[in-house]
Amino acid sequence: MSSDDLNLKLATYNMRKAVGLDRRRDPHRILDVINHLDADVIVLQEADRRLGARPSALPRRMLEDETDFVPVPFASNGVSLGSHGNAILVRKGLTFHAMEQLELPGLEPRGAVSVEIAGRLKLVGTHLGLLRPYRHQQMRQLARKLAITPLPTLIMGDFNEWSPKRGFEPLEHNFDIISPGRSFHASRPVAGLDRLALSAGVELRDAGVDQSPLAKVASDHLPVWARIRVKD
């Protein structure tokens, strides 16, 4: 292993707008889960509320005071944390640039966000649709947009696919699809909805699902994490 390899721990978390299984909206609890993950980068889904101007479910001041993360600036309205609820948090000191919002087709509004981490990795966060035909459209759109990037690429998020093996055909030519484990429903996990898609150049070292007691009540999804290496 070269000393110049990029080694990162990343996580993806559908935080359900900070509403837990007790039906309480508790952003402090979500931030406790995020801090417990001890990751370098966190990809979030449902980070913004659904109605109106879609204000962030995690107040920015709270993020600043209670974590070592900074949000990648995707939102242009001053109140959202991300785009279509997709957001990315990067640990302070880790460089990032080339932020982009990606619109995805489908019956319901969906999207993705992307950012380049340390100039070495393109990271995409997404929350795909509920119906497989639309998910396939969305994956094809992602595959087309990402085909031109020269960087190794990692897609993370809530893929909303219940099948352990089928449903990822539009991405399978250029990506390895990884399910670190069952992440939904948090109270009794039966499906691996939260997944990773790794291009050539991204080596998966380890992965898993956070099943801490707090994560089991903070949202209806459990966080998924992965340790990866991008070789020099």
Secondary structure, 3 states (H helix, E strand, C coil): CCCCCEEEEEEEEECHHHECCCCCECHHHHHHHHHHHCCCEEEEECCECCCCCCCECCCHHHHHHHCCEEECCCCCCCCCCCECCEEEEEECCCCEEEEEEEEECCCCCEEEEEEEECCCEEEEEEECCCCHHHHHHHHHHHHHHHCCCCCCEEEEEECCCCCCCCCCHHHHCCCEEECCCCCECCCCCCECCEEEEECCCEEEEEEEECCCCCHHHHCCECCEEEEEEECC
